[in-house]
């Protein structure tokens, strides 16, 4: 269905033409047909399906055509700053000829400029929960006249801990019968459905099946490669393919910075984007990547949310994602607007156990082969020390997106209530040790190494290959069980005679035995000197009687 076939406002159609939209995507067609009359919706749709334009066109059409909605505002909640900027840019294009004012509000930048923007008037408010709450509580943002509420990527809102903030925001909005609510999520889990049932009225569910784009429009390749050779394989692919734009995905912030700096050392113009970067730096990198001046970007899953590029040529999964849904999110970025894409995935011995769940989720077996020397290139950064930032809580990347400090919160003490490492409140060094900075020694895998060359490994089936990996790299539970077994066998192997251990005693054991002997000797000596019991003592009259008896004798 074409947008011209819908009864849309003429100014809105001009904005749609400027955005390059001609034909409705499946999610746009279903959303526009269901929500254009004001019905509440909760929609399951992946990224890259056109859902942003779907709810923006729905809101603009009603604001421009319905008399009872004149002067109403729309509040669009998103989980990340990058996504807020992306939604604002698309909204400004669509509203170019309609006179509607759009602005985004997020943390990492000053409040003054955003307050000035609100003072001029905003029809479409796009923001992250933390900053919107701050502005609302400070009195700078009025949400009493909100006629539309959109929660985009609701599943990510829960993952990043924004659920309490969402409830706080929704309570200050008009009632459900006075506004239209639309929820969009890649997965409609229990949390998202409960949110929809609690804060919508007779909502309609729309489900768009898992992206067929994953199979039909993306050329997927999976290479079985050791962890030590992944960097060589990455350099080989970039030199051979020479992509115009590529995103390299890593599972942690630490790995993202290391890979980016190693690529720079190998001559590739690369930048990395993570949640800890300053906001101005993040926006600068994303803008350079969109304009084409930067061709290679290394990112984590959370940091890459909101990077929407129609002409992305390639995606490389340097680390196999821990969640199957993230695999779809990653490779789905390279096939937009009907174009074909290419996705390479590196599968090492450390993350091979994630592969079966991914293949079940996408309902296909990814074409794979063992990476040999012909696919690799020299890694000039091999053996070079890479200095990186010490990221805290790197394994739980999404927790770093906790909402910003409340605007109205009072400072508590000199350090704003925060404990300073290696110092007390008065600034004097105390030298105490923090538990979070303890260094734990890594357990060594004592299981016998299993060697298998690439040619032999390539001949094995997937089940046999998994068996090889399990033999070579045992899990922690298996390793602990084997260690406990060895420990018990050593204890059971000690010689015993009449129930006593005949192994040589240590000095501490000897000292304890000497102490016990002294105690026993003292007890016997005390018992010998102990006075007779009270029952054996004689009274005064009995003693006199005995005295006379002795004299009589």
Secondary structure, DSSP 8 states (H G I E B T S, - for coil): -BGGGS---HHHHHHHHHTT--B--HHHHHHHHHHTTT--EEEE--TTSSHHHHHHHHHHHHHHH-GGGTT-EEEEE-SSHHHHHHHHHHHHHHTTTT---EEEE-SSS-HHHHHHHHHH--SEEEE-HHHHHHHHHTTSS--TTEEEEEE-SHHHHHHTT-HHHHHHHHHTS--GGGSEEEEEESS--HHHHHHHHHH-SS-EEEE--S-THHHHSEEEEEEE--GGGHHHHHHHHHHHH--SSEEEE-SSHHHHHHHHHHHHHTT--EEEE-TTS-HHHHHHHHHHHHHTS--EEEE-TTTTTT---TT--EEEESS--SSHHHHHHHHGGGS-TT--EEEEEEE-TTTGGGHHHHHHHHTS---EEE--GGG----TTTT--------TTTTSGGGGG-----TT----TTTTT---TT--TTS-------GGG---------S------HHHHHTS-HHHHHHHHHHHS--HHHHHHHHHHHHHHHHHTS-EETTEE-S---HHHHHHHHHHHHHHHHHHHHHHH----GGG---HHHHHHHHHHHHH-
